[in-house]
Amino acid sequence: MKDKFGVSLVFLGSKDAPYGYMIVDHHTKAVFKGSDVVKIKELLQFQSKEDRFRQIDAFIDQMLDDNINLTTKELNRLLRRQFGTKLLNGSFQYAGTTYRLPEYILTTLRSNDRRAWLQSFCPTNELERNILCQIGKYYHPERITLSTASEPNVSKTVSQLHHIFGSTADKALRDKLHEDGYFITHVDDQYYCIDFANRTIINLNDYGLDVKRLQPKQAQKQQDQRQQISGPGIGRAIDKVAKQHGGASDSNWEWEVGSSGYEDDDRSLKR
């Protein structure tokens, strides 16, 4: 092209997955931004399907290397901009042909989507984080950042719970919480509520809610006896959960109300 027309194309990025290019006019010694003439995804349409698929594969690998927490939503934003395609149900299309990504990439993306969903609950301590990882079956709690600020939706969750506790009889309270989509669990005598609608997790004991109403009468009696002898055991529970990463076999855990599903932007794990 340079010898015949005096023009060169200089691509930006890796050889297999350029993200842009420049046009160099050697006659006028001018440089032009390539996308002002032809978008790169249109320029690359001359590639064979096989080359195109290899290029997208290499691009996705590079994006995951750059960001180990990359989600499907974030990846689709990059794919649309770069190649004019998107990932749907583990596959993308090009020129009428569907290509499915390797399973190891899909497994990584599913894990990252799950991490992003759990992160949206803004856990404030290790116990809350481990409770969320237990529910979400996510095995890398160290990748979830603890929040240092109070989540704005917490006040909404607390207000809704106070209304339910104040307007519902004891015998119907557990069923009402279940119907409204709240998930209640406890570690020793500390009760936690996961509100899927508002994406919050709170310790019910901290907000003036009578957690004894969630216990069977026999359990309440036994707890009162334990408190007279030894007091709350949340410190021991935190140590156990931190060591076991919220393992399902931990006898201190009891899952009380609700179910453990979620919905994400590009795939659904529904309640």
Solvent accessible surface area in square Angstrom, and as a share of the most:
residue,aa,sasa,rsa
1,M,127,0.57
2,K,111,0.47
3,D,149,0.77
4,K,164,0.69
5,F,124,0.52
6,G,5,0.05
7,V,35,0.20
8,S,25,0.16
9,L,54,0.27
10,V,62,0.36
11,F,90,0.37
12,L,62,0.31
13,G,50,0.48
14,S,59,0.38
15,K,195,0.83
16,D,81,0.42
17,A,9,0.07
18,P,6,0.04
19,Y,139,0.53
20,G,13,0.13
21,Y,10,0.04
22,M,66,0.30
23,I,25,0.13
24,V,30,0.17
25,D,29,0.15
26,H,67,0.30
27,H,141,0.63
28,T,93,0.54
29,K,180,0.76
30,A,32,0.25
31,V,93,0.53
32,F,103,0.43
33,K,132,0.56
34,G,0,0.00
35,S,37,0.24
36,D,115,0.60
37,V,96,0.55
38,V,54,0.31
39,K,108,0.46
40,I,17,0.09
41,K,66,0.28
42,E,98,0.44
43,L,43,0.21
44,L,8,0.04
45,Q,91,0.40
46,F,160,0.66
47,Q,39,0.17
48,S,54,0.35
49,K,81,0.34
50,E,104,0.46
51,D,58,0.30
52,R,1,0.00
53,F,23,0.09
54,R,149,0.54
55,Q,8,0.03
56,I,1,0.01
57,D,28,0.14
58,A,34,0.26
59,F,12,0.05
60,I,0,0.00
61,D,51,0.26
62,Q,78,0.35
63,M,39,0.17
64,L,22,0.11
65,D,109,0.57
66,D,97,0.50
67,N,59,0.30
68,I,100,0.51
69,N,40,0.21
70,L,8,0.04
71,T,14,0.08
72,T,3,0.01
73,K,99,0.42
74,E,62,0.28
75,L,0,0.00
76,N,4,0.02
77,R,129,0.47
78,L,36,0.18
79,L,0,0.00
80,R,113,0.41
81,R,180,0.66
82,Q,9,0.04
83,F,9,0.04
84,G,48,0.47
85,T,20,0.12
86,K,94,0.40
87,L,4,0.02
88,L,107,0.53
89,N,125,0.64
90,G,4,0.04
91,S,18,0.12
92,F,3,0.01
93,Q,113,0.50
94,Y,25,0.09
95,A,68,0.53
96,G,77,0.74
97,T,46,0.27
98,T,78,0.45
99,Y,59,0.22
100,R,125,0.45
101,L,4,0.02
102,P,43,0.27
103,E,96,0.43
104,Y,136,0.52
105,I,1,0.00
106,L,1,0.01
107,T,76,0.44
108,T,49,0.29
109,L,0,0.00
110,R,87,0.32
111,S,34,0.22
112,N,0,0.00
113,D,4,0.02
114,R,56,0.20
115,R,33,0.12
116,A,35,0.27
117,W,10,0.03
118,L,0,0.00
119,Q,42,0.19
120,S,38,0.25
121,F,2,0.01
122,C,37,0.22
123,P,0,0.00
124,T,69,0.40
125,N,58,0.30
126,E,77,0.34
127,L,1,0.01
128,E,11,0.05
129,R,38,0.14
130,N,6,0.03
131,I,0,0.00
132,L,2,0.01
133,C,4,0.02
134,Q,33,0.15
135,I,12,0.06
136,G,2,0.02
137,K,138,0.58
138,Y,8,0.03
139,Y,171,0.65
140,H,74,0.33
141,P,10,0.06
142,E,120,0.54
143,R,82,0.30
144,I,1,0.01
145,T,94,0.54
146,L,57,0.28
147,S,29,0.19
148,T,145,0.84
149,A,68,0.52
150,S,95,0.62
151,E,33,0.15
152,P,108,0.68
153,N,56,0.28
154,V,20,0.11
155,S,79,0.51
156,K,108,0.46
157,T,0,0.00
158,V,20,0.11
159,S,70,0.45
160,Q,66,0.29
161,L,0,0.00
162,H,80,0.36
163,H,128,0.57
164,I,8,0.04
165,F,13,0.06
166,G,71,0.69
167,S,78,0.50
168,T,23,0.13
169,A,62,0.48
170,D,83,0.43
171,K,190,0.80
172,A,41,0.32
173,L,0,0.00
174,R,86,0.32
175,D,90,0.46
176,K,74,0.31
177,L,0,0.00
178,H,102,0.46
179,E,129,0.58
180,D,66,0.34
181,G,15,0.14
182,Y,11,0.04
183,F,12,0.05
184,I,0,0.00
185,T,0,0.00
186,H,29,0.13
187,V,0,0.00
188,D,45,0.23
189,D,13,0.07
190,Q,24,0.11
191,Y,6,0.02
192,Y,7,0.03
193,C,0,0.00
194,I,1,0.01
195,D,4,0.02
196,F,17,0.07
197,A,90,0.69
198,N,13,0.07
199,R,88,0.32
200,T,1,0.01
201,I,10,0.05
202,I,5,0.02
203,N,17,0.09
204,L,0,0.00
205,N,56,0.29
206,D,102,0.53
207,Y,82,0.31
208,G,71,0.68
209,L,12,0.06
210,D,73,0.38
211,V,15,0.09
212,K,74,0.31
213,R,50,0.18
214,L,3,0.01
215,Q,18,0.08
216,P,84,0.53
217,K,177,0.75
218,Q,110,0.49
219,A,35,0.28
220,Q,48,0.21
221,K,119,0.50
222,Q,84,0.37
223,Q,7,0.03
224,D,49,0.25
225,Q,93,0.41
226,R,131,0.48
227,Q,73,0.32
228,Q,153,0.68
229,I,152,0.77
230,S,75,0.48
231,G,23,0.22
232,P,88,0.55
233,G,5,0.05
234,I,47,0.24
235,G,44,0.42
236,R,140,0.51
237,A,1,0.01
238,I,63,0.32
239,D,83,0.43
240,K,94,0.40
241,V,1,0.00
242,A,36,0.28
243,K,163,0.69
244,Q,87,0.39
245,H,115,0.51
246,G,3,0.03
247,G,25,0.24
248,A,92,0.71
249,S,106,0.69
250,D,11,0.06
251,S,111,0.71
252,N,30,0.15
253,W,19,0.07
254,E,88,0.40
255,W,88,0.31
256,E,35,0.16
257,V,9,0.05
258,G,26,0.25
259,S,49,0.32
260,S,61,0.39
261,G,8,0.08
262,Y,11,0.04
263,E,98,0.44
264,D,34,0.18
265,D,100,0.52
266,D,46,0.24
267,R,59,0.21
268,S,60,0.38
269,L,65,0.32
270,K,135,0.57
271,R,149,0.54
